[in-house]
Amino acid sequence: MRTLHFDCFSGISGDMTLAALFDVGVPVEPVLAGIASLGLPIKIDVEKVNKGGFAATQIFVEFPQEDEHRHLADIEAILARGNLTPSQRDLALRIFRRLAVAEAAVHGIPVDEVHFHEVGALDSIADIAGAAIAIDLLGVDRFTSSSVAVGSGTVTCAHGVMPVPAPATAELLRGVPLRACPIKAELTTPTGAAILTTVVTEWVDAPALTIERIGHGAGRMEYCALPKVVGVLVGTLPSPVTRGVGRGVRAEPSATDCSALTPNPSPGVPGEGRLYDADTAWVLETNLDDIPGEIVGYAIERLFAAGALDVWTTPIQMKKHRPGVILSVLTADANLDVLEGIIFRETQTFGIRRHRAERHKLKREAITVETSWGPVRCKRGWTEGSEPIVTPEYDDCARIASTHGIALAEVYRVVVQTYKNG
């Protein structure tokens, strides 16, 4: 399983993240071209530096000063006009939406009313869009991180003097292990925290990783007691057993949606190992019968952006014969309180039910099926002694369907058939 591990012993910021991704081997030019396609008046320089004894990469973003404070809709419009792939744009949007949810929670306002101050500035947009492009180009399956140093003391920002970690940073780091640090400064910024918590699924200081590449991204500040860098390690973790891989199929085991959940023993067949994978998750539910459907839809978008594993609605008949829906959310422990807060804020419900759910799942891995249109990412799931189930990834199939003028269903059919014929 190809994995990227963040070592946040000196915190993390957006520019440090992008610099570290360059340092670990992501090509610079495609990332800068993607950022340039957003049409922003910025200039980015990438330099090799020495920071506190570490050979590292640092980026410098030149941009005009602005008085404008952007909303989430403004950011979404900027990203929509850029020449980004669907997966790159989706990741950048998820990072910004996660920031918006955190800011909304801190200030007690709806997400669409959030004014992005520092994180809506041109350099932060470049950092987040660049990180999303670089992460996509790196092509790893799983992200882990060490505990995070946030610093201490106070910081001056658009809202005045704030404690460290700043309120939005603290909100973003709910459920994340923090690391004690004597530095009186802001080591982790909201931008860095948003990128980190959007992609990371496991918090572990020392993963069982076979290291392939190492990179360091330098920040702007200098401290005598601590080099201002974030480290990244790229390598492989032990992967599940591959079954039935033939021509045209490349096994690429990836993280599942339960990698941050609590593992439980699973029933199995003697001598054959576990029959299913298993874990536990939280289910949040509330009954809604007095809000417009578009509000429910908006709440669903916010919940997915904040890291929900799944969200769905079920039609029901409520008291006084009113039609309604049950809004249900599946989540890991770390996101429980954040998602519950979104439900309360967006739906104005009076109560939420919560309960743990045990899950049995197919064993799974990520593969790539080589087709005449190019590679297509797929998920393959199986139980012991059964035929695998293969599901192509929507983004890849939609891109092929759009490029070649083919029905999406036909692309799915051909990809699955190609896998079977391999």
C-alpha positions in Angstrom: 0.0 0.0 0.0 1.7 3.2 -1.2 1.6 5.7 1.7 2.6 9.3 2.4 3.4 10.1 6.1 3.5 13.7 7.4 6.0 14.4 10.2 4.6 17.6 11.8 7.2 17.9 14.6 7.4 21.6 13.7 3.8 22.2 12.7 2.5 22.5 9.1 1.2 25.3 6.8 0.0 25.4 3.3 3.2 26.6 1.8 5.2 24.1 3.8 3.0 21.3 2.5 3.4 22.2 -1.1 7.1 22.7 -0.7 7.5 19.3 0.9 5.6 17.6 -1.9 8.0 19.2 -4.4 10.9 18.1 -2.3 9.7 14.5 -2.2 9.6 14.4 -6.0 6.3 15.9 -7.4 7.2 17.7 -10.6 7.1 21.4 -10.2 5.9 22.5 -13.7 2.5 20.7 -13.9 1.6 22.1 -10.5 2.6 25.6 -11.3 0.7 25.3 -14.6 -2.4 24.2 -12.8 -2.1 27.2 -10.4 -1.5 29.6 -13.3 -4.7 28.3 -15.0 -6.7 29.8 -12.1 -5.9 33.3 -13.5 -4.7 34.8 -10.3 -2.1 37.7 -10.2 0.6 35.7 -8.5 4.2 34.5 -9.1 5.7 31.5 -7.4 9.3 30.7 -7.0 10.6 27.3 -5.8 14.0 27.2 -4.2 16.3 24.7 -2.4 17.2 26.0 1.1 18.8 24.9 4.3 16.5 25.3 7.3 18.0 24.6 10.7 20.4 22.0 9.2 17.8 20.4 7.0 18.1 20.4 3.2 14.6 21.5 2.2 12.5 23.1 -0.5 10.7 26.4 0.1 8.2 28.3 -2.0 7.8 32.0 -2.3 4.5 33.5 -3.5 4.4 37.1 -4.7 1.0 38.7 -4.9 -0.6 42.1 -4.7 -2.2 43.2 -1.4 -5.9 43.0 -1.4 -8.8 44.4 0.7 -11.2 41.8 -0.6 -12.4 39.0 1.7 -13.8 36.1 -0.3 -16.7 33.8 0.5 -16.7 30.0 -0.2 -18.7 30.7 -3.4 -15.9 33.0 -4.7 -13.3 30.3 -4.0 -15.4 27.7 -5.8 -15.8 29.9 -8.8 -12.0 30.4 -9.0 -11.3 26.7 -8.8 -14.1 26.0 -11.4 -12.3 28.1 -14.1 -8.9 26.5 -13.7 -7.5 23.7 -15.8 -7.6 21.1 -13.0 -8.6 17.5 -13.3 -11.9 16.5 -11.5 -10.0 14.8 -8.7 -7.7 17.8 -8.2 -10.6 20.2 -8.1 -12.6 18.0 -5.8 -9.8 17.8 -3.3 -9.2 21.5 -3.4 -12.9 22.1 -2.8 -13.0 19.6 0.0 -10.1 21.4 1.7 -11.8 24.8 1.4 -15.2 23.5 2.5 -13.5 22.0 5.6 -12.1 25.4 6.3 -15.5 27.0 5.8 -17.2 24.5 8.2 -14.5 25.2 10.9 -14.8 29.0 10.5 -18.6 28.8 10.6 -18.5 26.7 13.8 -16.1 29.2 15.5 -18.1 32.2 14.6 -21.6 30.7 14.9 -22.7 31.6 11.4 -23.8 29.7 8.3 -21.1 28.4 6.0 -22.0 30.6 3.1 -21.6 33.7 5.3 -18.0 32.9 6.2 -15.5 35.6 5.1 -12.2 34.0 4.3 -9.6 36.4 5.5 -6.0 35.0 5.5 -7.1 31.7 4.0 -9.0 33.5 1.2 -5.9 35.5 0.2 -4.2 34.8 -3.1 -1.3 33.0 -1.5 -3.5 30.6 0.4 -5.6 29.8 -2.7 -2.3 29.0 -4.5 -1.1 26.8 -1.6 -4.3 24.8 -1.4 -4.8 24.4 -5.1 -1.1 23.5 -5.5 -1.2 21.0 -2.7 -4.3 19.3 -4.2 -2.7 19.1 -7.6 0.6 17.8 -6.2 -1.2 15.1 -4.0 -3.0 13.9 -7.1 0.1 13.7 -9.1 2.0 11.9 -6.4 -0.5 9.0 -6.7 -0.4 7.6 -3.2 -3.2 5.5 -1.7 -3.1 6.4 1.9 -2.1 9.3 4.2 -0.9 9.2 7.8 0.5 11.8 10.1 2.4 12.2 13.3 1.0 14.2 16.2 0.9 17.8 15.3 3.0 20.6 17.0 0.8 23.8 17.1 3.0 26.1 19.2 1.8 28.3 22.0 1.3 32.0 22.9 -0.7 34.3 20.7 -0.9 35.3 17.1 -2.3 38.5 15.4 -4.7 37.9 12.6 -7.6 39.6 10.8 -9.8 39.1 13.9 -7.2 40.6 16.3 -5.0 38.8 18.8 -5.8 35.1 19.1 -4.5 32.3 21.2 -2.4 29.6 19.6 -3.8 27.4 18.2 -6.1 29.9 16.6 -9.8 29.0 17.0 -10.3 27.8 13.5 -7.1 25.7 13.7 -8.3 24.1 16.9 -11.6 23.3 15.4 -10.0 21.7 12.4 -7.8 19.6 14.7 -10.6 18.1 16.8 -9.7 14.5 17.5 -6.1 14.9 16.3 -3.3 14.2 18.7 -1.2 17.4 19.4 2.4 17.5 20.3 3.9 19.6 23.2 6.2 22.4 21.9 7.9 25.2 23.7 7.9 27.6 20.7 5.9 30.8 21.4 4.5 31.1 17.9 1.8 29.7 15.5 3.4 26.6 14.1 0.3 25.1 12.5 -1.9 27.4 10.4 -5.6 26.8 9.5 -4.5 26.1 5.9 -2.1 23.5 6.9 -4.5 21.9 9.4 -7.2 21.8 6.7 -5.0 20.1 4.1 -3.8 17.6 6.7 -7.2 16.7 8.2 -8.8 16.4 4.7 -6.5 13.6 3.5 -5.0 11.9 6.6 -6.9 8.8 7.9 -4.5 7.6 10.6 -2.5 9.5 13.3 0.6 7.5 14.2 4.1 8.8 15.0 6.0 5.9 13.5 4.1 3.9 10.8 5.4 0.5 9.7 6.6 2.0 6.5 9.3 0.9 4.0 10.6 4.3 3.0 11.2 5.1 -0.7 11.6 8.9 -0.6 12.0 11.7 2.0 11.2 15.3 1.6 11.1 18.5 3.7 9.1 21.6 3.2 10.4 24.8 4.8 8.4 27.6 6.3 9.2 31.3 6.5 10.0 31.6 10.2 13.3 30.9 11.9 13.6 29.4 15.4 16.8 28.6 17.3 15.2 25.6 19.1 13.4 24.0 16.2 13.9 23.9 12.4 10.7 25.2 10.7 10.1 22.3 8.3 7.5 19.6 7.8 8.8 16.2 6.8 7.1 13.8 4.4 7.9 10.1 3.9 6.7 8.2 0.9 6.8 4.4 1.0 4.9 1.2 1.2 2.9 -0.5 3.9 2.1 -4.3 3.9 -0.7 -4.9 1.4 -3.5 -7.5 1.3 -3.0 -10.7 -0.8 -3.7 -10.1 -4.5 -6.0 -12.6 -6.2 -6.6 -13.2 -9.9 -4.4 -10.4 -11.2 -4.0 -11.0 -14.9 -3.0 -9.0 -18.0 -4.2 -5.4 -18.0 -4.6 -5.3 -14.2 -2.2 -3.7 -11.8 -2.7 -4.2 -8.0 -2.6 -0.9 -6.0 -3.9 -1.6 -2.5 -5.4 1.5 -1.0 -6.8 2.7 2.2 -10.5 1.9 2.9 -13.0 4.3 4.3 -12.5 2.6 7.7 -8.8 3.2 8.2 -9.4 5.7 11.1 -12.0 3.4 12.8 -11.7 0.9 15.6 -10.8 -2.6 14.3 -12.8 -5.5 15.7 -12.2 -9.3 15.4 -14.1 -10.7 12.4 -15.7 -14.1 12.0 -13.7 -16.4 9.8 -13.3 -19.9 8.4 -10.8 -22.1 10.3 -7.5 -22.3 8.3 -8.6 -19.6 5.8 -8.2 -16.4 7.9 -10.9 -13.9 8.4 -13.9 -14.1 6.1 -14.7 -10.4 6.3 -12.9 -7.2 7.5 -14.7 -5.5 10.4 -14.7 -2.3 12.3 -17.1 0.0 14.2 -18.4 3.4 13.3 -20.9 5.9 14.6 -24.3 6.5 13.1 -26.0 9.9 13.6 -29.7 10.2 12.7 -32.4 12.9 12.9 -36.0 13.2 11.7 -36.8 16.2 9.5 -40.2 17.3 8.3 -40.2 21.1 8.4 -37.3 22.3 6.2 -37.0 22.7 2.4 -35.4 19.9 0.5 -32.5 22.1 -0.7 -31.5 22.7 2.9 -31.2 19.0 3.4 -29.2 18.7 0.2 -26.9 21.5 1.4 -26.4 19.8 4.8 -25.4 16.6 3.0 -22.8 18.5 1.0 -21.4 20.1 4.2 -21.3 16.7 5.9 -19.4 15.0 3.1 -17.0 18.0 3.0 -16.3 17.6 6.7 -15.3 14.0 6.4 -18.5 11.9 6.7 -18.0 8.3 5.5 -21.5 8.3 4.1 -24.7 10.3 4.2 -28.2 9.3 3.1 -31.9 10.1 3.6 -34.9 7.8 4.1 -38.5 9.0 3.4 -40.8 8.6 6.4 -44.3 9.6 7.6 -44.2 11.6 10.7 -46.9 12.8 13.2 -49.9 14.7 11.9 -49.3 12.8 8.6 -46.4 15.1 7.6 -44.0 13.6 5.1 -40.4 13.8 6.2 -36.9 12.2 6.0 -34.4 10.6 8.3 -31.0 12.2 7.7 -28.4 9.5 8.5 -24.6 10.0 8.8 -21.9 7.4 9.1 -18.7 8.6 10.7 -15.4 7.7 12.4 -14.9 8.7 16.1 -12.6 11.7 15.2 -15.3 13.5 13.2 -18.3 12.7 15.4 -18.6 16.1 17.2 -17.9 18.1 14.1 -20.6 16.4 12.0 -23.1 16.5 14.8 -22.5 20.3 15.0 -23.1 20.6 11.2 -26.5 18.7 11.5 -27.6 21.0 14.4 -26.6 24.2 12.6 -27.8 23.4 9.1 -31.1 21.6 9.9 -32.1 23.4 13.1 -33.2 20.0 14.4 -34.0 19.6 18.1 -32.3 16.3 18.6 -29.9 13.7 17.1 -29.7 10.1 17.8 -26.3 8.5 17.9 -25.2 4.8 18.2 -22.3 2.6 17.4 -22.6 0.2 14.5 -20.4 -2.8 13.9 -19.6 -3.3 10.2 -18.5 -6.4 8.2 -17.0 -5.6 4.9 -15.5 -7.3 1.9 -11.7 -7.4 1.9 -10.6 -4.8 -0.6 -7.8 -3.3 -2.5 -7.3 -0.7 -5.3 -6.3 -1.8 -8.7 -5.7 -0.2 -12.1 -7.2 -1.8 -15.2 -5.4 -0.9 -18.4 -7.9 -0.3 -21.2 -7.6 1.0 -24.8 -8.6 4.4 -23.4 -5.8 4.4 -20.8 -5.6 3.3 -17.1 -8.8 3.2 -15.0 -8.7 3.0 -11.2 -11.0 0.4 -9.7 -11.9 -1.1 -6.3 -11.8 -4.9 -6.0 -13.5 -6.6 -3.1 -13.8 -10.3 -2.1 -14.4 -12.8 0.6 -12.5 -16.0 1.0 -13.4 -18.5 -1.8 -15.6 -16.1 -3.7 -15.2 -14.3 -7.1 -14.0 -10.7 -6.7 -16.3 -7.8 -7.3 -14.8 -5.0 -9.3 -16.1 -1.4 -9.3 -14.6 1.2 -11.6 -13.9 4.7 -10.2 -16.5 7.3 -11.4 -14.0 10.1 -12.0 -11.9 8.1 -14.4 -14.9 6.6 -16.2 -16.6 10.0 -16.5 -13.5 11.6 -18.0 -13.3 8.8 -20.6 -17.0 9.1 -21.4 -16.7 12.9 -21.9 -13.5 12.8 -23.9 -14.6 10.0 -26.3 -18.4 10.7 -26.5 -19.3 7.3 -25.0 -22.1 6.5 -22.7 -20.9 6.3 -19.1 -22.6 2.9 -18.6 -20.7 1.5 -21.6 -17.4 2.7 -20.1 -18.2 0.9 -16.9 -19.1 -2.3 -18.8 -15.9 -2.3 -20.9 -13.7 -1.7 -17.9 -15.2 -4.6 -15.9 -15.1 -6.9 -19.0 -11.4 -6.0 -19.6 -10.7 -6.9 -16.0 -12.4 -10.3 -16.4 -10.7 -11.0 -19.7 -7.3 -10.2 -18.1 
